[in-house]
Amino acid sequence: MAVSVRIPTILRSYTNDESQVSAEGDRLSDVLESLESTYPGIRARIVDEDGKLRRFVNVYVAEEDVRFAEGLDTRTPDGTQISVIPAVAGGC
């Protein structure tokens, strides 16, 4: 299944400055492996060494936060838009 992945500015050094790339996979974990095979090093910026989403990275599959869905097992149907968004912290 081909999907489109939106890449945040901070990770574009891995994708030759591309803001959107294509990847393959039926589940988010498969998509991340596909990204890694094309853009080495990018998966480690999204997933930690325990295989979980990094705390300060949000991933949306078709506008649904995967933390409230199936996590890395979230299905990624053909044509789905996936967005990787670094968390923004701040305060007064």
C-alpha positions as CSV (number, residue, x, y, z in Angstrom):
1,M,0.0,0.0,0.0
2,A,1.5,3.4,-1.0
3,V,1.0,6.2,1.4
4,S,2.2,9.8,1.5
5,V,4.3,11.0,4.5
6,R,4.6,14.6,5.5
7,I,8.1,15.3,6.9
8,P,8.7,18.1,9.4
9,T,11.4,20.6,8.7
10,I,13.7,19.2,11.4
11,L,13.8,15.8,9.7
12,R,14.1,16.9,6.1
13,S,17.9,16.5,6.2
14,Y,17.1,12.7,6.0
15,T,14.8,13.2,2.9
16,N,17.0,15.5,0.8
17,D,14.8,18.4,1.9
18,E,11.6,16.8,0.7
19,S,8.6,17.9,2.7
20,Q,6.5,14.9,1.5
21,V,7.7,11.5,0.5
22,S,6.1,8.2,-0.5
23,A,6.4,4.9,1.5
24,E,4.8,1.5,1.5
25,G,3.1,-0.5,4.2
26,D,-0.2,-1.8,5.6
27,R,0.6,-0.5,9.1
28,L,2.5,2.4,10.5
29,S,5.3,0.2,11.6
30,D,5.7,-1.1,8.0
31,V,5.6,2.5,6.7
32,L,8.4,3.5,9.1
33,E,10.5,0.5,7.9
34,S,9.9,1.5,4.3
35,L,11.0,5.1,5.1
36,E,14.1,3.7,6.8
37,S,15.1,1.7,3.8
38,T,14.9,4.8,1.6
39,Y,16.0,7.4,4.1
40,P,18.5,5.7,6.5
41,G,18.4,7.2,10.0
42,I,14.9,8.7,9.9
43,R,13.1,5.9,11.8
44,A,15.4,6.4,14.9
45,R,14.2,10.0,15.1
46,I,10.5,8.8,15.3
47,V,10.8,5.6,17.2
48,D,13.0,5.0,20.3
49,E,15.3,2.0,20.9
50,D,12.4,0.1,22.6
51,G,10.4,0.4,19.4
52,K,7.9,2.9,20.8
53,L,7.0,6.3,19.4
54,R,9.3,9.0,20.8
55,R,7.7,11.1,23.5
56,F,8.0,14.4,21.6
57,V,6.9,13.2,18.2
58,N,3.3,13.0,17.2
59,V,2.2,10.9,14.2
60,Y,-1.2,11.2,12.5
61,V,-2.7,8.8,10.1
62,A,-5.5,10.4,8.2
63,E,-5.7,13.1,10.8
64,E,-6.0,10.6,13.7
65,D,-3.3,10.7,16.4
66,V,-1.9,7.2,16.5
67,R,-1.4,7.3,20.2
68,F,-5.2,7.2,20.5
69,A,-5.6,4.6,17.8
70,E,-3.5,1.4,17.5
71,G,0.0,3.1,17.8
72,L,2.5,1.5,15.4
73,D,-0.1,-1.1,14.5
74,T,-2.4,1.6,13.0
75,R,-3.6,0.6,9.6
76,T,-2.4,2.7,6.7
77,P,-4.7,2.1,3.7
78,D,-3.5,2.9,0.2
79,G,-3.4,6.7,-0.4
80,T,-3.4,7.6,3.3
81,Q,-1.7,10.8,4.4
82,I,0.6,10.4,7.3
83,S,2.0,13.4,9.2
84,V,5.0,13.4,11.5
85,I,4.8,16.4,13.8
86,P,7.4,17.2,16.5
87,A,5.8,18.3,19.7
88,V,6.1,21.9,20.6
89,A,6.7,22.9,24.2
90,G,6.5,26.2,25.8
91,G,4.8,28.3,28.3
92,C,4.5,31.5,30.1
